[in-house]
Amino acid sequence: MSRGSIEIPLRDTDEVIELDFDQLPEGDEVISILKQEHTQLHIWIALALEYYRQGKPEDFVKLLEAARVDGTLDYRDHEKDQMTCLDTLAAYYVQQARREKNKDVKKELLTQATLLYTMADKIIMYDQNHLLGRACYCLLEGEKMEQADAQFHFVLNQSPSNIPALLGKACIAFNKKDFRGALAYYKKALRTNPNCPAEVRLGMGHCFVKLSKPEKAQLAFMRALELNPKCVGALVGLAILELNKKEADSIKNGVQLLSKAYTIDSSNPMVLNHLANHFFFKKDYSKVQHLALHAFHNTDVEAMQAESCYQLARSFHVQGDYDQAFQYYYQATQFASPNFLLPYFGLGQMYIYRGDRDNAAGCFEKVLKAYPNNYETMKILGSLYATSNDQEKRETAKGHLKKVTEQYPDDVEAWIELAQILEQSDIQGALSAYGTATRILQEKVQADVPPEILNNVAALHFRLGNLGEAKKYYAASLDRAKAEAQHDEHYYNAISVTSTYNLARLHESTCNYHGAEQHYKNILREHPNYVDCYLRLGCMARDKGNFYEASDWFKEALQINQDHPDAWSLIGNLHLAKQEWQPGQKKFERILKQPATQNDAYSMLALGNVWLQTLHQPTRDKEKEKRHQDRALAIYKQVLRNDPKNLYAANGIGAVLAHKGCIREARDVFAQVREATADVCDVWLNLAHIYVEQKQFISAVQMYENCLKKFFKCQNTEVLLFLARAYFKCGKLAECKQTLLKARHVAPSDSVLMFNVALVLQRLATSVLRDEKSNLKAVLSAVKELELAQRYFSYLSKSGDRMKFDLAQAAAEARQCADLLSQAQYHVSRARKLDEEERSQRAKQEKEKEELKLKLMQEQEEKRRRLSEEQRKLLETRAQFVEKTKGLLVFSERPESQREKRKGGGGSGKRRKGADYEDFVNDGSEDDLPTARKKKQRRASSSEGEGGDGTDGERRRKRGGQDDGAPRSKKPRKQPQKKERQRKEEAKGERLSAAMMKKVKSKAIISSSDDSSDDDALKIADEGGKASGSASDSDGDEAPKQQRQRLVSDSESDGGGGQSPRAPSDAGSRRSRSAHSSSEDEGGRAGRDDDDDDDGGRRGGGNSDEDEEDAVGGAPAGRRRRGNVDDDEEEEAAVSGSERDGSGSPPASVRSASPVDSADDSQ
C-alpha cells in the first residue's frame, strides 16, 4: 500500500486493486468493490477516513455503516478495528450534533452516538482512544462532566502525557472556575507538544483573562493568531481587551478586530453579540437588532442566547417599543446564568412601566443581592418601597435612600425621595432632607427651588406648629408657581391652587377665619368643583355654632359628588352634636352601603359610638340596653378585624366593657391603648373614669389634671366637670369648688355648672355651720355662700334646663338652703360668743406673758448685781491673804546622820520619800492617791464636780462661789524669786549654822479655796512632801518614822499627826479641810516632782543626791530642779489647786521664802 493510494486484495487471488486517493471513485462503487471482495474491516475504515479528509462526509458515513455489517473479521486483532469503526462513527455524530441548531435532530444524533459508544464498550472498554472519545461526548453533553472527568483521569493515569486528555481536563477545570488548574493543564500539554494548535494558546489566553493578567492574555491571543491567522476566538479576545481600555484608539482597534473576525466567520455568535453591543452605543439600533438576532439563531449556548436577547431588548427599550423590550428582557432572564443580571435590571424597569411594582421590586432585589452597594438599584428600590403600604418596606426604602445619599451626597432626587418617606414618621428629618435638596439645587445645580418642594416644606412646618415659617414658604411657593407658569401653565396653576388651599388652612389655624374664607372662595371661583373648599367652609361655620350654614356648605359639596364620604360624615357629625342619633346613624349607614366605602373605618366607628351613646340615656329596659351593648361591641370588633392596629376601636371596646360592669377588663384595655399611643385624649379620660369607679380618687384626679395639661391649651369645661366630680367624691369640697369656679369662668351660662357650684357651696356651708369650733369669720363666709347657693337653686328651679337636671331637685335644694339660713343666726351668735371668749383669753395670756417677762428681767438684774458684789468681796479676801502670808516660812530639821545616810544610800531613797510624804498633813482622800493619778483626777474634777456627792465642786456651789466666772490670778513665782532667795540667804546666814543651812527646804503654801475666811488659822506644812515620790501607801507605811517639826494651826483636825492620810476627817474639820486645800495641792505637786526624781533615780541612779544638793545650796531657794517636768509646768503648778482640779476658783496662793528660826518654829 502506497502513501497516496490503497490496495484492495482480490478474492481468492494474489492480485490487488489499487485506489489512488486523488482519484477516488464514488462511495457506492467503492462499497460494492469492498463487499464483493470480502475486504477486511481495517481497509473499510481507512477508505472512510480518506473520504472524510476529502470533505465527503456522506461517503464517510456510508462506508462506516456498511463496514459494521460487511467488513470481514477473520483476521487477527479485528476487535480493535471493530471498536475503532464504532468510535469513529460516534465521534462524527457528536460533531454533527454540536453544530446542529434543530434540537430534535441534535437529540437524535446524540442518541445514535450513545448507542455506538455503548456497542464499543462491549468490545473493548478501556482503550484510550475509546475513552477519550466517550469523554469528549460526555463533556459536550454538559450534564455528564463528572463522568468525562473520570475518563480523562483514567487515561492520564495510563499515559500522563496524553494531550487530548490534558486538554479535556483543562476544559473541565475552566468550567469549574479553577482557572489556575486549567492553565496548568494547558501548559503541560504545550510542554509535551510545543507544536500544539492555536486553540491551546487560546485557552491559555482565556485563563489569563480570568486570572486578571491582561498582558499575558494578550500575548497568548497574539501567539494563537501567529499560529492560525483565522483563529476567531483569538481575534475576539484581543478585541475585548482593546475595548476594555476605554480609550478612543483602543476602541477603534477593538472594533477593527471584531470586523476582521466577522469577515472570517460571519456566523460566530460571540462576534455578532460584540458587534451588536458596539452598534448600540453608536445608536445604530437596526444593525443591533440584525446582528443580535443572527447571533441568537446561530448558537445553542444559553449564555450567548441570553446576551443576544439582552442586546435586542435594550435596543427596543431605547426606541420606546416597551412591549418588544419586555419580551426580550424576559426571554434573556430565562436563558441567563445567575451572574448575568443586566436583563433583570431592564425587566424591572418594564414592570414599573406596566405598574407591576411587586415584580419590579423582585427583579431589582436580585440585582441588589449580587451587587449590594449598587447606587441605581438602591435608588429605584427606595422609590418603589417609599409608596408601599407595608411599614417594613417603607423602612427598607428609608435605609436604601440613606445609603444613596451617603454615597452620592449631591443626588437631589434621592434627598427628595428620602424626605417624602420621612414625612410620615420624622418631620424634622424630612425638613432636613428637603433643606439639603434645596441647598444642592441652589449651589450645585444653580437652579430655582421647585414650588412643589416649597409647598411640602411649608406643610411640614405647619404640622410642627411653626406657623410663621409655614406662611413664608407658602408665599414663596405661590410666587415660584406664578413665575414658572409661563413654561407649563396648566401644571403650575394646579400647584398654585394647592398652595393657596394650604395657606387658607393656615389662616384657619390662626383663627383668621375671614382670610381663610376669602382664599377658599377665590379657589371656588376658578375651580367650582374643589370639594375640600366647601367642606372647610362648612367646618368653619360649624365651629362658630352656625350648624345650619355648615349643613348648607356640606350639601353644596354633595351636589358635586353625591357619594363623597367626608361630606356625609360631616353631616352625620352635625346630627350627633345635636344628639339627633337616628338621623346621624342613617348618614353613616349610607356611607357603608357604597361598595367603595363598605369597610370605611371612620363610619363604622361613628356607628359604634351611636350605639354606645344610647347606653348613657336612662332606660329601664335591660334587654334593650344589652342589645345596644352587643351591637356596639360587634361594630368595634369588625373595625379591629379590618385594621388590627385601630386604637379607637380598642378604646370603644373598653368603653362597652365598662358599661357592662367589667371594670378590670376595661381598665386593661384602656391601659394597653395608652401604652400604644399617648395622643388620644379619650383614653386618658376613660382611664380616669375607671379610677373613679374603683374609688381610686387620687389617681383619677391626677389623670384628669394630666389630661388637661396635655390636650387642652385652655380650660375645658367637660374635663373640669369630671375633675370636680372626682374631688366631690373623695370629700375635697374646697378643691371641687375651685375647679367648678374655673369652669364657670369659661362657661358662665352653663346651668349644670351653676347647679353643681350651688350644691358644693351648700355642702361646704353646712359642714362649717355644724362644726362648733368654726370661728366667726368662717361662719359669716358660710352664711354668705349659703345665701348664694339658695339664689342659684331658686333661679335654676324656675329657669333651668330640664334636659340636664331635675328642676324639682333644684327647688328642694333651695328650700334646704332656706332652712339652714333660718338657723344661721344661732350659729353666728355662737361663733361670735366663742370669738369674744377667745379674744379675752388671748388678752389675758398676753398680759400674763408681759408680767412674766418683766419678772424675769428683774431677777436677771438682781443676779448680775449679786455676782458683781461677790466678785468684789472675793478680790478683797485675796488681798488680805496676800498680806497675811508675807514673812512666813516652813522648814524642817533633819539630823545630820539622816542626811548623810540619804546621800550615801541609793536604795533607801524611795522609802525616805515615802516617809516625807507621810509627814504631810492632809484630810482629803484624793491626796492619798499617787501623784500621777492625782494629776488625772484633778483634770477630770471639773466634770465630776457637778454631780459628785460631797466633792469640792459641790461644796463650792453651796458656798455661792462662781467657779467658772471668777478671774484667775497670775503666777506670782518667777518675778520675786531672786529677791526672795537673797533675803532667805541673808537670814539663814545670820540665824542658822552651816549644818542647819543644809537642812532648809521651805515653801509657803496658802489655801486658795474661796470658802476660806479671815478668822481661819494659817496652816504652814513642811516642805518634805516635795521629796516624796509616787510610791504606794504601803511604801509610806513601811518607811521609818523621821523626826520632823510641823507648824500647824490650832484646828483640832490637824492634831492627829499619826492618823493615816486615807482616813476621812470628822464633821468638825470642814473649815480646816478647806484651809488645807491649797497646801494639799502643793504637796501633791511636790509629790509629782519627787515622783519624777524617783523615776529619774531608778532610771539613771543617784538623782536623790542631786536633789538634796539643789535643795540645800546647789539651787536657789524657792526653785528646784525636777526630773522630767519643765519650769513652765512647775510654774503652772504654783497656781492654786482650784485651777488644776477644774473647780474654777481664783488662786490666792503666794509663795514666801522668809526664813524662820527654830525658836519660831517651836512656837
Buried (B, 14 or more C-beta within 10 A) or exposed (E): EEEEBBEBBBEEEEEEBEBEBEEBEEBEEBBEBBBEBBBBBBBBBEBBBBBBEEEBBEBBBBBBBBBBEBBBEEEEEBEBBBBBBBBBBBBBBBBBBBEBEEEEEBEBBBEBBBEBBEBBBEBBEEBBBBBBBBBBBBBBBEEBBEBBBEBBBBBBEEEEEBBBBBBBBBBBBBEEEBBEBBBBBBBBBBEEEEEBEBBBBBBBBBBBBBBEBBEBBBBBBBBBBEBBEEBBBBBBBBBBBBBEEEEEEBBEBBBEBBBBBBEEBEEBBBBBBBBBBBBBEEEBBEBBBBBBBBBBBBBBEEBBBBBBBBBBBBBBBEBEBBEBBBBBBBBBBEBBEEEBBBBBBBBBBBBBBEEBBEBBBBBBBBBBEEBEEBBEBBBBBBBBBBEBEEEEBBEBBBBBBBBBBEBBEEBBEBBBBBBBBBBEEBBEBBBBBBBBBBEBBEEEEEEEBBBBBBBBBBBBBBEEEBBEBBBBBBBBBBBBBBEBBEEEEEBBBEBBBBBBBBBBBBBBEEEBBEBBBEBBEBBBEEBEEBBBBBBBBBBBBBEEEBBEBBBBBBEBBBEEEEBBBBBBBBBBBBBBEEEEBEEBBEBBBBBBEBEEBEBBBBBBBBBBBBBBBBBEEEEEEEEEBEEBBEBBBEBBBBBBEEBEEBBBBBBBBBBBBBBBEBBEBBBBBBBBBBEEEEEBBBBBBBBBBBBBBEEBBEBBBBBBBEBBEEBEEEBBBEBBBBBBBBBBBBEBBEBBBEBBBBBBEEBEEBBBBBBBBBBBBBBBBBEBBEBEEBBBEBBBBBBEBBBBBBEBBBBBBEEBEEEEBEBEBBBEBBEBBBEBBEEBEEBBEBBBEBBEEEEEEEEEEEEEEEEEEEEEEEEEEEEEEEBEEBBEEBBEBBEEBBEEBEEBBBBBBBEEEBBEEBBEEBEBBBBBBBBBBBBBBBBBEBBBBBBBEBBEBBEEBBEBBEEEEEBBBBBBBEEEBBBEEBEBBEBBBBEBBEEBBEBBBEBBEEBBEEEBBBBBBBBBBBBBBBBBEEEBEBBBBBBBBBBBBBBEBEBBEEBEEBEBEBBBBEBEBBBBEEBEBEEEBEEEBBBBBBBBBBBBBBBBBBBBBBBBBBBBBEEEEEBBBBBBBBBBBEBBBBBBBBBEBEEEBBBBBBBBBBBBBBBBBBBBBBBBBBBBBEEEBEE
